[in-house]
Amino acid sequence: MTKCPHGDHDFPVEDETGAYCQEHGVTVLWNPPDFAWDDLLAAPGILPEARDTRREP
């Protein structure tokens, strides 16, 4: 079993796709479907299309 990073206990729900802790709201996916590094946020809370694309002269 895998330990929950926010508590000193094993994840109560764990299978071949990942694990989930209801108490702490933590989800861990072993192999997320359709994952691409480009889908990650460039900065916390800022979607790629919301970034300022203006260039300084």
N, C-alpha and C positions, 0 to 999 in steps of 0.2 A: 504494500500500500504506500501511497505517496502522502507526505505530510503537508498540511495546509500551511502556507507561509504566514497566515495571520493568527494562527492558534497552535497550541501544542497538541495536535491530534491528527489522525489520518483523515483524508477526505471521506465523507460518508457515502458519496456516490462516485464510483470509478468504474470505467469500462474500457474497451479497446480504443475509443475515440478521445477520451479525456477524463477529467475529474471535476466535481463541483461540490462546493461547501455552501449550503444554504445559510448557515449562521453568519458567515463573513461575506457572502456574495462573490466568492472567488471561483472563476472558471479557468481551467487549464486544458488546452487542446493539444493532443500529441501531434497530430498531423492535420492542421486546419484545411478544409476543402477550399480550393480555388484561391490559395494564398499567393500573394505577390508582394515583394518588398516595396514596390512602387505604390501600393495601396495604403501604406502607413502614413500617418500624419507627419508633415515636415516639422511641425512644432505642436506642442500640446494644445489641443482645442482649436487649431487652425486648419480648416479644410484646404486642400491644394488649390481649388478654384477661388478661394477667398484671399489668397496671398496677393500682396501688392506686386505687380509685375513691372512697374515703372523702373526705368534705369536712370541712374545719376549720370549727368553729362561728363 
